[in-house]
């Protein structure tokens, strides 16, 4: 996984990409957690998860999130692109992870598998999907929904900036 604080592509490409303000609270939480985990380690997203899940659900949600993050970190097929925590931009990789969770919340496990296959090595995809499903259930229990979005045009050939 990588994070860069410098603009890496032309700014004109950014206009087609959504920003965090246009995403659901569930998507915002997930993307923020990914960024905080990369920046600050395992303790990075803990406070936010406590606020979102309360005492009764935080351990399950954090365990599922940590497993998803760990598998991405160790078995990602590519150099995972992620923006800095306070950046309002959203990368295709961040949206792909959100799409996996959204697909599980929508009851579409085959769609979740197709999205996960864009990111994660086939040898660990079943484990990744199991943890992603558990995270989707935890988020849904707190009414943190992730809508299923079209990722058409979000392929690796499209240029984007990572801050």
C-alpha positions as CSV (number, residue, x, y, z in Angstrom):
1,X,0.0,0.0,0.0
2,X,1.2,3.5,-0.6
3,X,0.3,7.0,0.4
4,X,1.7,10.1,-1.2
5,X,1.4,13.7,0.0
6,X,2.3,15.0,-3.5
7,X,0.1,15.5,-6.5
8,X,0.9,12.7,-8.9
9,X,-1.2,13.4,-12.0
10,X,-2.8,16.3,-13.7
11,X,-5.5,18.1,-11.8
12,X,-7.9,17.9,-14.8
13,X,-8.5,14.2,-14.1
14,X,-9.8,15.0,-10.7
15,X,-13.0,16.6,-11.9
16,X,-14.5,13.2,-12.8
17,X,-13.9,11.6,-9.4
18,X,-16.3,12.0,-6.5
19,X,-15.2,13.4,-3.3
20,X,-15.9,12.3,0.2
21,X,-18.7,14.9,0.6
22,X,-20.7,12.9,-2.0
23,X,-20.4,9.6,-0.3
24,X,-22.5,7.9,2.4
25,X,-21.5,8.0,6.0
26,X,-20.6,4.3,5.8
27,X,-18.3,4.9,2.8
28,X,-16.8,7.9,4.6
29,X,-16.1,5.9,7.7
30,X,-14.6,3.0,5.8
31,X,-12.3,5.2,3.6
32,X,-11.2,7.3,6.6
33,X,-10.5,4.1,8.6
34,X,-8.3,2.7,5.7
35,X,-6.4,6.0,5.6
36,X,-5.9,6.3,9.4
37,X,-4.8,2.6,9.6
38,X,-2.1,3.2,7.0
39,X,-1.0,6.5,8.6
40,X,-1.1,5.6,12.3
41,X,-1.0,1.8,12.5
42,X,-3.5,-0.4,14.2
43,X,-4.6,2.2,16.7
44,X,-5.4,4.8,14.0
45,X,-9.1,4.0,13.4
46,X,-9.9,2.9,17.0
47,X,-11.5,6.1,18.3
48,X,-13.7,6.5,15.2
49,X,-14.8,2.9,15.5
50,X,-15.8,3.5,19.1
51,X,-17.9,6.4,18.1
52,X,-19.5,4.6,15.2
53,X,-20.1,1.2,16.8
54,X,-20.3,1.8,20.6
55,X,-19.0,-0.6,23.1
56,X,-21.2,-3.5,22.0
57,X,-20.1,-3.6,18.4
58,X,-16.6,-2.1,18.3
59,X,-14.6,-5.3,18.8
60,X,-16.2,-7.3,16.1
61,X,-16.1,-4.4,13.6
62,X,-12.4,-3.6,14.4
63,X,-11.4,-7.2,14.1
64,X,-13.1,-7.5,10.7
65,X,-11.6,-4.3,9.5
66,X,-8.2,-5.2,10.7
67,X,-8.4,-8.5,8.9
68,X,-9.5,-6.8,5.7
69,X,-6.7,-4.3,5.9
70,X,-4.1,-6.9,6.7
71,X,-5.0,-9.0,3.7
72,X,-5.0,-6.0,1.5
73,X,-1.6,-5.0,2.9
74,X,0.0,-8.4,2.4
75,X,-1.8,-9.8,-0.7
76,X,-2.9,-6.8,-2.8
77,X,-2.4,-7.5,-6.5
78,X,-1.2,-3.9,-7.2
79,X,0.2,-0.9,-5.4
80,X,-2.9,0.1,-3.5
81,X,-3.6,3.8,-4.1
82,X,-4.9,5.8,-1.2
83,X,-5.3,9.5,-0.4
84,X,-4.2,11.2,2.9
85,X,-6.7,11.2,5.7
86,X,-7.9,14.8,5.3
87,X,-8.0,14.7,1.5
88,X,-11.5,14.9,0.1
89,X,-10.6,13.0,-3.0
90,X,-11.3,9.3,-3.4
91,X,-9.1,6.8,-5.3
92,X,-10.4,3.9,-7.4
93,X,-8.9,1.4,-5.0
94,X,-10.6,3.0,-2.0
95,X,-13.9,2.9,-3.9
96,X,-13.3,-0.8,-4.9
97,X,-13.0,-1.8,-1.2
98,X,-16.2,0.2,-0.5
99,X,-17.8,-1.6,-3.4
100,X,-17.0,-5.0,-1.9
101,X,-18.7,-4.0,1.4
102,X,-21.6,-2.4,-0.4
103,X,-22.2,-5.6,-2.4
104,X,-22.4,-7.7,0.7
105,X,-24.8,-5.2,2.3
106,X,-27.0,-5.5,-0.8
107,X,-26.9,-9.3,-0.8
108,X,-24.8,-9.6,-3.9
109,X,-21.8,-11.9,-2.9
110,X,-20.9,-12.6,-6.5
111,X,-20.5,-8.9,-7.2
112,X,-18.4,-8.6,-4.0
113,X,-16.2,-11.4,-5.3
114,X,-15.8,-9.7,-8.7
115,X,-14.8,-6.4,-7.0
116,X,-12.4,-8.2,-4.6
117,X,-10.7,-10.0,-7.5
118,X,-9.6,-6.6,-8.8
119,X,-7.5,-6.1,-5.6
120,X,-6.6,-9.3,-3.8
121,X,-4.7,-12.4,-4.7
122,X,-6.9,-15.4,-5.5
123,X,-5.2,-17.6,-2.9
124,X,-6.7,-15.5,0.0
125,X,-9.8,-14.1,-1.6
126,X,-12.2,-16.4,0.4
127,X,-10.7,-15.2,3.7
128,X,-10.8,-11.6,2.5
129,X,-14.5,-12.0,1.5
130,X,-15.4,-13.5,4.8
131,X,-13.9,-10.6,6.8
132,X,-15.4,-8.1,4.4
133,X,-18.8,-9.7,4.8
134,X,-18.5,-9.5,8.6
135,X,-17.5,-5.9,8.4
136,X,-20.5,-5.2,6.1
137,X,-22.8,-6.8,8.7
138,X,-21.3,-4.7,11.5
139,X,-21.7,-1.5,9.4
140,X,-25.3,-2.3,8.5
141,X,-26.2,-3.1,12.1
142,X,-25.3,0.5,12.9
143,X,-27.2,1.8,9.9
144,X,-24.0,2.7,8.1
145,X,-24.9,1.8,4.6
146,X,-22.7,1.7,1.5
147,X,-24.6,2.0,-1.7
148,X,-23.7,-0.1,-4.7
149,X,-22.1,2.2,-7.2
150,X,-21.0,1.8,-10.8
151,X,-17.2,1.7,-11.1
152,X,-17.3,2.1,-14.9
153,X,-14.4,4.3,-15.9
154,X,-12.6,3.7,-12.6
155,X,-10.2,1.2,-14.1
156,X,-6.4,1.3,-13.8
157,X,-6.1,3.0,-17.2
158,X,-7.7,6.2,-15.9
159,X,-5.3,8.7,-14.5
160,X,-5.9,10.0,-11.0
161,X,-4.0,11.8,-8.4
162,X,-3.1,10.4,-5.0
163,X,-2.4,12.9,-2.3
